[in-house]
Each structure stands twice: as structure tokens, then as C-alpha cells.
Amino acid sequence: MKTAIIFLGLVLFSLGLAKTGAGAEQQEEPGGSDREFRGWLLITSDRDWKEKWDTPSEVIPRFVEAKSVRLGENITILTFYLNPGADEDNHISITCDIKIIRPDERISYEQEELLCGDGEIVGDPQNIRLAYVVIDFSAELGDPYGIWTVEVLLRDHNGLAEVFLQDHFALVDQSTLTHMRLNQVQLADVHLK
């Protein structure tokens, strides 16, 4: 497994890149009050996710949700949050713990207290914000097939709140799927004769 962690610099907040309703079409926003700190994960196969995100705030990006990946393919795991608490200077402080768990329950990647958002909050706190940490995942030969689990613990240090997020994707063996399809066709042909 090749995992690259990308830190989207402090520029995102200085530019005020936050969206109202970003990605809401693909994944339901978690429940909670309108002012509660919330977050969610989006696993996407969009290689142009950054271009989709870097648009004017009134443009709602549409991301393709990925539920599976094959060897050599890439997926990107995006973490979003909204309603962060601000200090007396209107600054936020968001960190995240990230863990990726393989189908055999072994931990493939684990980091704690990564900076996911800080600086002066620009715009409405209810705008959806993209965490600084973005995970690029590429399946390699030798990675176990099956369900991989992504866990992120978002911490709002000013709002004294935590949100645990979890999502899954399947690493599928293309040759197995092709073989199964061929067997199904052959069986169908046998039954037709």
C-alpha cells in the first residue's frame, strides 16, 4: 500500500475556501444541532478533486464516491468539518488522528495529532471546510484484498469537541472478478444447451 499524506497549507484558510453544502449530494451530513462541531469522510476516485474544491464558494463541488479500488488505482480520502469553535481572536484549532486498518486487522497507517485546521476563521462557521490532511491511497501488489477501514478522530481544541469518523472501501482483485464472470458465462451456456 502506498499512502501519501498531503498537507494543504495554511493558504486554504487565508483564502477562505469553504463551501456551503459541499459534497452533500454524495454523503449525508451527520446529525446534530446546527451549531454543533461535525465532520465526515469522503472517499473519492476523482483525480481532479482539488480543482473541484478550488472553486468559488457558491459553486457546490460534486465528488464521485469510491467504494472499491483495484491494484494500481488511486483513491483520495477527504475529511470535512463544520462549526469549529473559535477563540477570542476568532482562530480555530483542529487536529486529527488517522488510522487505516487492513482487512487482516493490522494497522497500515497511524498518526496522531496532525494539524487539520487552524488560523482565523473566514466566513460563516457553518460553511463546510476541508481538513489540511488529505490521504492519497494506491493499492499495490501484496496488499490484502477485502475491506479496508479508515478512522479519523477530529478534535476541536477551542470548542472542546471530538468527532469520530469511519468509512470503508474494498480492495478488489480484478482477476478474481473476471474469472468469476467467465465462470458465470460458461455456466449459463451449459444451462442453455
C-alpha distance (Angstrom), angle and dihedral (degrees) to the residues before:
residue distance angle dihedral
M1 . . .
K2 3.71 . .
T3 3.79 113.1 .
A4 3.76 122.2 179.5
I5 3.76 119.8 -170.4
I6 3.77 111.8 -152.5
F7 3.79 121.2 -161.9
L8 3.78 110.1 -151.4
G9 3.81 97.1 -150.4
L10 3.72 128.7 -123.2
V11 3.79 88.5 -83.6
L12 3.81 92.0 89.7
F13 3.77 92.9 67.1
S14 3.78 96.0 38.4
L15 3.81 87.5 55.7
G16 3.79 91.0 45.6
L17 3.79 95.1 -125.8
A18 3.76 102.4 176.8
K19 3.75 128.5 133.5
T20 3.75 133.9 -145.2
G21 3.79 106.3 -133.2
A22 3.83 97.0 -6.6
G23 3.77 111.9 178.4
A24 3.79 91.9 -5.7
E25 3.80 90.0 132.6
Q26 3.78 92.4 61.3
Q27 3.78 102.7 41.6
E28 3.75 130.2 22.6
E29 3.73 115.7 -114.1
P30 3.80 110.5 -113.4
G31 3.78 117.6 -103.9
G32 3.76 123.5 -101.8
S33 3.76 140.9 102.0
D34 3.79 120.9 -49.7
R35 3.82 92.0 -106.0
E36 3.81 98.6 40.4
F37 3.81 120.2 115.5
R38 3.81 106.1 -106.5
G39 3.76 140.0 168.9
W40 3.77 145.1 171.5
L41 3.78 143.2 -169.0
L42 3.76 127.3 -119.0
I43 3.79 120.9 -166.1
T44 3.79 108.1 -161.2
S45 3.78 137.9 178.6
D46 3.82 90.4 -156.4
R47 3.80 107.9 122.9
D48 3.81 87.2 -169.7
W49 3.82 95.1 54.1
K50 3.82 91.4 123.4
E51 3.81 92.7 54.3
K52 3.81 89.3 48.2
W53 3.81 90.3 51.5
D54 3.83 96.2 43.2
T55 3.78 95.3 71.9
P56 3.81 132.1 107.7
S57 3.80 112.3 -67.0
E58 3.81 92.5 -111.5
V59 3.84 90.5 60.8
I60 3.80 110.4 85.7
P61 3.81 110.5 -147.9
R62 3.80 118.6 -133.7
F63 3.80 113.7 -144.4
V64 3.79 126.9 -168.8
E65 3.79 109.4 -127.2
A66 3.81 114.3 -135.3
K67 3.78 119.5 -149.4
S68 3.81 96.3 170.4
V69 3.79 141.0 28.9
R70 3.82 133.0 -166.9
L71 3.78 130.1 -148.2
G72 3.78 110.4 -68.1
E73 3.81 94.0 15.6
N74 3.79 123.0 116.1
I75 3.76 131.8 -137.8
T76 3.78 129.5 -177.8
I77 3.79 125.2 -142.8
L78 3.79 113.9 -149.7
T79 3.79 124.9 -169.4
F80 3.79 118.9 -154.3
Y81 3.80 130.7 -172.7
L82 3.77 139.6 177.1
N83 3.80 139.2 -169.9
P84 3.81 97.8 34.0
G85 3.79 116.2 -178.8
A86 3.81 116.3 -111.0
D87 3.79 128.7 -149.9
E88 3.82 124.7 -131.1
D89 3.83 89.3 -78.2
N90 3.83 91.7 52.2
H91 3.84 92.3 -108.7
I92 3.78 125.0 141.1
S93 3.81 129.9 -148.1
I94 3.81 116.8 -160.8
T95 3.80 125.5 168.4
C96 3.77 130.8 174.3
D97 3.78 139.2 -156.9
I98 3.80 113.5 -146.1
K99 3.78 128.7 -161.7
I100 3.81 129.2 174.0
I101 3.80 114.4 -164.7
R102 3.80 122.7 -161.5
P103 3.83 123.3 -137.7
D104 3.83 89.0 -101.4
E105 3.86 88.6 59.1
R106 3.81 92.7 -110.4
I107 3.79 116.1 134.6
S108 3.77 110.7 -112.6
Y109 3.81 97.1 -178.2
E110 3.78 133.4 6.6
Q111 3.81 131.8 171.7
E112 3.79 130.6 160.2
E113 3.79 134.0 -153.9
L114 3.80 96.4 13.9
L115 3.79 113.6 170.4
C116 3.81 106.5 -108.0
G117 3.79 101.8 165.2
D118 3.79 138.9 -4.5
G119 3.76 142.7 145.3
E120 3.77 131.9 67.1
I121 3.76 113.3 -23.8
V122 3.79 111.7 -120.1
G123 3.79 120.6 -158.1
D124 3.77 129.8 -6.5
P125 3.84 113.5 -13.9
Q126 3.82 87.2 -136.7
N127 3.81 90.7 65.4
I128 3.78 113.2 108.8
R129 3.80 112.2 -107.6
L130 3.78 130.5 -162.7
A131 3.80 115.7 -129.6
Y132 3.80 116.6 -121.7
V133 3.80 91.6 -120.6
V134 3.80 114.7 79.8
I135 3.81 121.4 176.9
D136 3.80 121.0 -144.6
F137 3.82 111.8 -164.8
S138 3.79 126.1 -167.3
A139 3.80 120.6 179.5
E140 3.80 115.2 -133.5
L141 3.78 135.4 -167.5
G142 3.80 108.4 -79.1
D143 3.81 95.5 32.6
P144 3.82 110.1 126.9
Y145 3.79 117.0 -106.2
G146 3.78 117.8 -126.0
I147 3.78 138.7 59.7
W148 3.81 117.7 -14.9
T149 3.81 117.7 -164.0
V150 3.79 126.2 -146.3
E151 3.79 117.8 -160.6
V152 3.79 125.4 -174.5
L153 3.78 126.2 179.9
L154 3.82 109.1 -160.3
R155 3.81 115.4 -159.3
D156 3.79 122.9 -163.3
H157 3.81 101.3 -161.1
N158 3.81 95.1 -172.7
G159 3.79 95.7 44.0
L160 3.82 91.5 41.0
A161 3.79 91.4 -132.2
E162 3.81 135.7 129.8
V163 3.79 130.0 -161.3
F164 3.80 122.2 -165.6
L165 3.82 113.5 -150.4
Q166 3.79 127.8 -172.0
D167 3.79 133.9 177.0
H168 3.80 137.2 161.8
F169 3.75 141.5 -143.8
A170 3.79 131.5 -176.0
L171 3.77 124.4 -125.2
V172 3.79 101.6 -147.6
D173 3.78 129.8 -164.2
Q174 3.80 106.7 -128.5
S175 3.80 93.0 -162.1
T176 3.81 90.5 55.6
L177 3.79 91.1 50.6
T178 3.79 91.6 47.9
H179 3.80 91.1 47.5
M180 3.80 91.0 49.4
R181 3.79 91.5 49.8
L182 3.81 91.2 50.0
N183 3.80 90.9 50.3
Q184 3.80 90.8 49.3
V185 3.80 90.8 51.5
Q186 3.79 91.6 47.8
L187 3.80 91.3 48.7
A188 3.80 90.5 48.5
D189 3.80 89.9 51.2
V190 3.81 90.7 50.7
H191 3.79 91.9 51.8
L192 3.79 91.8 49.3
K193 3.79 94.8 55.5
